[in-house]
């Protein structure tokens, strides 16, 4: 894990649809070695999720506006 990644573990992010998540860590797909983000919902059943890092950190476009899929919300 890089220093930058270590600094993101435990941080909170807001999904572009409004829900909040905590980044729990990074992992690699055992078949493809693709880097994954492990994150936990901070609402409801507080489920644990995994998504490709490329997708987690990407910029998307919705309704003509560009935004991050997950935006860091806790400033340190």
Backbone as CSV, one residue per row, in Angstrom:
resi,resn,N_x,N_y,N_z,CA_x,CA_y,CA_z,C_x,C_y,C_z
1,UNK,0.842,-1.172,0.000,0.000,0.000,0.000,0.890,1.239,0.000
2,UNK,0.489,2.230,-0.764,1.269,3.465,-0.835,0.964,4.352,0.372
3,UNK,1.810,5.342,0.608,1.576,6.306,1.695,0.246,7.030,1.492
4,UNK,-0.047,7.383,0.247,-1.310,8.067,-0.052,-2.494,7.184,0.315
5,UNK,-2.417,5.899,-0.022,-3.505,4.975,0.301,-3.646,4.813,1.811
6,UNK,-2.529,4.678,2.510,-2.562,4.547,3.966,-3.270,5.750,4.585
7,UNK,-3.026,6.935,4.037,-3.649,8.144,4.547,-5.156,8.212,4.310
8,UNK,-5.683,7.377,3.438,-7.127,7.373,3.152,-7.899,6.350,3.988
9,UNK,-7.199,5.378,4.557,-7.858,4.346,5.355,-8.487,5.000,6.585
10,UNK,-9.754,4.697,6.817,-10.494,5.254,7.944,-11.174,6.576,7.651
11,UNK,-10.970,7.111,6.464,-11.561,8.409,6.094,-12.972,8.208,5.555
12,UNK,-13.783,9.248,5.674,-15.162,9.189,5.214,-15.322,9.846,3.846
13,UNK,-16.176,9.228,3.039,-16.468,9.699,1.689,-17.979,9.791,1.508
14,UNK,-18.419,10.717,0.670,-19.825,10.823,0.298,-19.967,10.373,-1.146
15,UNK,-20.843,9.417,-1.372,-21.165,8.966,-2.724,-21.965,10.063,-3.411
16,UNK,-21.862,10.170,-4.710,-22.542,11.257,-5.417,-24.054,11.227,-5.222
17,UNK,-24.611,10.092,-4.811,-26.053,10.010,-4.543,-26.398,10.449,-3.121
18,UNK,-25.355,10.723,-2.292,-25.601,11.309,-0.981,-25.244,10.483,0.237
19,UNK,-25.120,9.168,0.126,-24.808,8.349,1.298,-23.332,8.436,1.669
20,UNK,-23.042,8.141,2.938,-21.686,8.233,3.462,-21.096,6.849,3.686
21,UNK,-19.767,6.760,3.445,-19.031,5.510,3.561,-17.670,5.783,4.188
22,UNK,-17.113,4.759,4.854,-15.751,4.850,5.386,-14.869,3.892,4.597
23,UNK,-13.754,4.382,4.107,-12.803,3.542,3.386,-12.084,2.681,4.425
24,UNK,-12.238,1.373,4.295,-11.673,0.431,5.269,-10.284,-0.056,4.883
25,UNK,-10.006,-0.097,3.587,-8.701,-0.575,3.167,-8.657,-0.827,1.674
26,UNK,-7.554,-1.401,1.250,-7.334,-1.735,-0.152,-7.031,-3.225,-0.238
27,UNK,-7.402,-3.833,-1.358,-7.156,-5.252,-1.578,-6.893,-5.463,-3.058
28,UNK,-6.437,-6.663,-3.406,-6.234,-7.002,-4.814,-7.134,-8.173,-5.163
29,UNK,-7.724,-8.116,-6.345,-8.513,-9.224,-6.855,-7.568,-10.403,-7.065
30,UNK,-7.936,-11.563,-6.544,-7.029,-12.718,-6.605,-6.824,-13.256,-8.015
31,UNK,-7.745,-12.980,-8.917,-7.623,-13.484,-10.282,-6.920,-12.490,-11.204
32,UNK,-7.280,-11.219,-11.093,-6.774,-10.215,-12.035,-5.701,-9.304,-11.443
33,UNK,-5.553,-9.326,-10.116,-4.651,-8.446,-9.366,-5.072,-6.972,-9.449
34,UNK,-6.299,-6.731,-9.911,-6.802,-5.360,-9.962,-6.933,-4.815,-8.541
35,UNK,-6.533,-3.566,-8.351,-6.630,-2.928,-7.042,-8.084,-2.605,-6.720
36,UNK,-8.498,-2.971,-5.519,-9.872,-2.776,-5.067,-9.886,-1.901,-3.816
37,UNK,-11.002,-1.216,-3.617,-11.235,-0.443,-2.402,-12.278,-1.193,-1.587
38,UNK,-12.012,-1.363,-0.309,-12.955,-1.977,0.619,-13.542,-0.835,1.445
39,UNK,-14.874,-0.717,1.446,-15.499,0.408,2.146,-16.787,-0.033,2.818
40,UNK,-17.171,0.694,3.872,-18.326,0.341,4.684,-19.364,1.450,4.651
41,UNK,-20.621,1.070,4.456,-21.729,2.020,4.522,-21.849,2.542,5.950
42,UNK,-22.103,3.817,6.102,-22.286,4.414,7.421,-23.765,4.680,7.677
43,UNK,-24.603,3.810,7.174,-26.053,3.899,7.340,-26.629,2.487,7.258
44,UNK,-27.868,2.340,7.655,-28.551,1.055,7.538,-27.813,-0.077,8.224
45,UNK,-27.637,-1.182,7.506,-26.972,-2.356,8.065,-25.447,-2.232,8.079
46,UNK,-24.934,-1.115,7.600,-23.484,-0.830,7.602,-22.700,-1.920,6.847
47,UNK,-23.224,-2.271,5.679,-22.615,-3.323,4.870,-21.201,-2.992,4.421
48,UNK,-20.429,-4.048,4.200,-19.062,-3.937,3.717,-19.073,-4.210,2.216
49,UNK,-18.438,-3.333,1.443,-18.468,-3.394,-0.012,-17.060,-3.353,-0.586
50,UNK,-16.938,-3.783,-1.825,-15.670,-3.713,-2.546,-15.963,-3.226,-3.962
51,UNK,-15.057,-2.403,-4.464,-15.228,-1.822,-5.803,-13.821,-1.575,-6.361
52,UNK,-13.636,-1.698,-7.675,-12.322,-1.383,-8.250,-11.906,0.050,-7.880
53,UNK,-10.655,0.211,-7.477,-10.153,1.536,-7.079,-10.327,2.543,-8.213
54,UNK,-10.106,2.100,-9.427,-10.253,2.994,-10.577,-11.663,3.592,-10.612
55,UNK,-12.654,2.777,-10.319,-14.041,3.241,-10.325,-14.340,4.091,-9.080
56,UNK,-13.843,3.680,-7.929,-14.103,4.411,-6.681,-13.635,5.859,-6.795
57,UNK,-12.458,6.070,-7.363,-11.855,7.407,-7.417,-12.128,8.166,-8.716
58,UNK,-12.937,7.599,-9.598,-13.148,8.255,-10.887,-14.069,9.471,-10.788
59,UNK,-13.946,10.323,-11.803,-14.857,11.453,-11.986,-15.927,11.006,-12.965
60,UNK,-17.183,11.273,-12.601,-18.309,10.886,-13.445,-19.045,12.143,-13.902
61,UNK,-19.941,11.961,-14.852,-20.769,13.079,-15.312,-22.227,12.688,-15.168
62,UNK,-22.988,13.522,-14.463,-24.426,13.320,-14.282,-25.128,14.641,-14.525
63,UNK,-26.148,14.619,-15.339,-26.935,15.823,-15.639,-26.052,16.986,-16.083
64,UNK,-25.016,16.676,-16.865,-24.128,17.702,-17.391,-23.105,18.226,-16.402
65,UNK,-23.050,17.656,-15.189,-22.089,18.110,-14.179,-21.062,17.019,-13.925
66,UNK,-19.804,17.409,-13.824,-18.742,16.469,-13.489,-18.544,16.481,-11.981
67,UNK,-18.401,15.282,-11.420,-18.204,15.144,-9.976,-17.480,13.843,-9.692
68,UNK,-16.909,13.763,-8.514,-16.271,12.522,-8.099,-17.353,11.538,-7.684
69,UNK,-17.139,10.257,-8.026,-18.090,9.220,-7.611,-18.160,9.187,-6.078
70,UNK,-17.004,9.202,-5.424,-16.901,9.266,-3.971,-16.013,10.452,-3.635
71,UNK,-16.532,11.395,-2.859,-15.765,12.588,-2.499,-15.373,12.531,-1.031
72,UNK,-14.102,12.762,-0.759,-13.599,12.802,0.604,-14.290,13.931,1.354
73,UNK,-14.854,13.638,2.545,-15.588,14.664,3.279,-14.941,15.050,4.593
74,UNK,-14.106,14.213,5.155,-13.477,14.582,6.428,-12.095,15.175,6.159
75,UNK,-11.925,16.389,6.531,-10.635,17.069,6.300,-9.713,16.795,7.486
76,UNK,-8.512,16.380,7.173,-7.493,16.162,8.229,-6.336,17.071,7.980
